């Protein structure tokens, strides 16, 4: 398995991403910063993480998609909606293929769910 390149911050990660991944990653970075104002951006495990109220999100580039991951599961109802929209979903992640649009409304609902689960 190839090693991840060293990155010093999120902008460096975005700059080093493939030409195919960069637009999605950049848009996701902006989206997360708008949805989670005050989140602390950092690099962990060689990829961007956003930390807020003990919760974390991460974004990462792969060969044919980018992934948004969390320490919280994707709620079953939202997972079904992501899947219906053609997105690959795992327990704690959603993959967005390079040819797909960012599912902003569904991501918004997931991020709100994460924050509300902490406040409950």
N, C-alpha and C positions, 0 to 999 in steps of 0.2 A: 504494500500500500504506500503510495507516495506521501511524503511528509507535507503538511500544510506550510505555506510560506510564513515567515515571521511577519507579524503586523503590529504596529505600535498603537493604532487607534482605529475607530470605525471608518473614518475617511480613507485611511491607508488600505483597509480591507476592501472598501468599495473600489478604490483605484486599481487594486490588483486583481479584481474579479474579471472573469471573461467578458468579452464584449456582449455576449448574449445575456449574461446574468446581471450585468451592471445596472441596466435601466430598472429592472424589477427590484433589485436590492436597494437602489437609491430611493425609489418610490416607497418601499416598505420602511426604510429608515425615517423618511419624512412622516409617513402615516403613523408610525409608532410614537414618534416625538409629539405629534399633534394629539393622539389619543391618550397618551400617558405623559402629560406635562409634568416635569419634575423627575421623570425617570432618570436614573444614573446610567449613562452609556459606558460600557467597558468592553474589554476584550477578555474572553475566557476560552480556553481550549482552541485558540486561534480563530475565533469567530465573534461577531458582534452580539453582545448581550445588553439588555435593558432591565434594570433592577428598580422595582417600585414596591414599597410596603411589603417587603419580604417575598415578592413574586418576581418571576423572571421570564423574559421572552428572549428568544435568539433568532437570528436569521443566518442562513448559510447558503452558499452556492454549491451546486453539484453539476454533473455533466449536462443534464437536460432540464433541470428545474432548480428552483430555490425553495427553501423550506422555512416555515415559521414554526418554532417550537416553544413550548412552555413547560413549566413544572406542574401545570394543571391539565387535567384531561380535557379534550374537546368534548363538550356535552353531546350526548347521543343525538338529540334533535338537531343540533348544529352540524354534527358530523354527517347526518343524513342529507342536510341541505348542501353542504360542501360537495358530497359525493354526487348528488343530483346535478350539481353544476359542472361536474366533470373533473373535480379536484381529487387527488389522492390524499386520503386521511389516515393517520395513525392515531394511537391513543392520545398522544400529546403533541401532534404536529399536523400541519397541512402543507402539502407540496403544491407549488404553482409552476407549471411547465412554462418554458420560455415563450410559447405562443399564446398563453392565456393571460387574461386581464386579472388584476388583483381583485379578489372578491371583497371589496371594502365593507359592504354592509355586514356580511357574515363575520369578517374579522373584527369589526366594531363590536358586534354582539359577543364574540368570544372574549375580547379584551375587557368589556364591561363585566361579563360573568366572572372573570378572574378577580377583578378588583372587588366586586360585590361579595364574592365568596370569602374574602379576607375580612370584610367589614361586618359580615353576619355573625 
